[in-house]
Amino acid sequence: MEINCFEFCNQIITFKDLTTRIVYNSIYVIMDKFIKYTYMVPVLRTQDALIITQVFFQIIFMNYGILDEVILNKDKLFILKFWKTFIALLEIK
């Protein structure tokens, strides 16, 4: 399975989750290129690679397992933190 992770959709109208009372200001878009299915996850713009990796792990990895390819549209530092956190979540040493 191929998953393509796009950039955050920033500068949207802020909205509040009615159950958690958290105010979000960005959307993290994750797209499956094969079946053309998109996940849109509300996040805070200030969230770092740790939080984004946990969101990716909970939504994508738990539903699909190990992927053939992951495309991240971010800078090198973010990608490095993403993979370090992802490997830690998998408990690989």
matplotlib code that plots the C-alpha trace (Angstrom):
import matplotlib.pyplot as plt

x = [0.0, 1.2, 0.3, 1.1, 1.2, 0.6, 1.5, -0.7, -3.6, -2.9, -4.7, -8.1, -10.9, -10.3, -12.8, -13.5, -13.9, -17.1, -16.1, -12.6, -13.0, -9.7, -9.5, -7.8, -6.2, -4.8, -5.7, -3.3, -4.2, -3.2, -4.1, -4.0, -2.9, -4.2, -7.9, -8.0, -9.1, -8.2, -8.0, -8.3, -7.1, -7.6, -4.3, -2.8, -0.3, 2.3, 2.3, 5.6, 6.8, 6.1, 2.4, 2.0, 3.8, 1.5, -1.5, 0.0, 0.6, -2.9, -4.8, -2.6, -0.4, -3.1, -5.5, -3.0, 0.1, 3.6, 3.4, 5.4, 6.0, 5.5, 5.9, 6.3, 6.2, 8.2, 11.8, 14.7, 14.6, 10.8, 11.3, 14.2, 12.1, 9.1, 11.1, 12.9, 9.5, 7.9, 10.7, 10.4, 6.6, 7.3, 9.8, 12.6, 16.1]
y = [0.0, 3.5, 6.4, 10.0, 12.5, 16.1, 19.4, 20.9, 23.0, 26.1, 29.4, 27.8, 29.1, 27.9, 25.4, 23.8, 20.1, 19.9, 16.8, 17.8, 21.6, 21.9, 24.7, 23.6, 25.8, 23.3, 20.1, 17.2, 15.6, 11.9, 10.4, 6.8, 7.0, 3.6, 3.8, 7.6, 7.8, 10.8, 11.2, 14.8, 15.1, 18.4, 19.5, 22.5, 24.3, 24.3, 20.5, 18.9, 15.7, 13.7, 14.4, 14.1, 10.7, 9.5, 10.6, 8.8, 5.7, 5.6, 6.2, 4.7, 2.0, 0.5, 0.3, -0.7, -2.1, -1.6, 0.4, 0.0, 3.7, 6.9, 10.3, 13.2, 16.7, 18.3, 19.4, 17.0, 17.7, 16.9, 13.7, 12.7, 13.2, 11.5, 8.3, 8.3, 8.6, 6.0, 3.5, 4.2, 3.5, 0.2, -0.6, -1.3, -1.0]
z = [0.0, -0.8, 1.4, 0.4, 3.3, 2.2, 3.8, 6.5, 5.4, 7.4, 7.9, 8.0, 10.2, 13.7, 15.0, 18.4, 19.0, 21.0, 22.9, 24.0, 23.8, 21.9, 19.3, 16.1, 13.4, 10.9, 9.1, 8.6, 5.3, 4.7, 1.3, 0.1, -3.6, -4.4, -3.4, -3.4, 0.2, 2.3, 6.1, 7.4, 10.9, 12.9, 14.6, 16.1, 13.9, 16.7, 17.1, 16.4, 14.7, 17.9, 17.9, 14.1, 14.2, 16.9, 14.8, 11.8, 13.9, 15.4, 12.1, 9.4, 10.9, 13.1, 10.1, 7.3, 9.0, 7.4, 4.2, 1.0, 0.6, 2.6, 1.0, 3.4, 2.1, 4.9, 5.6, 6.5, 10.2, 10.5, 8.5, 10.8, 13.9, 12.3, 11.6, 14.9, 16.7, 14.4, 15.1, 18.8, 18.7, 16.9, 19.7, 17.3, 18.6]

ax = plt.figure().add_subplot(projection="3d")
ax.plot(x, y, z, "-o")
ax.set_aspect("equal")
plt.show()
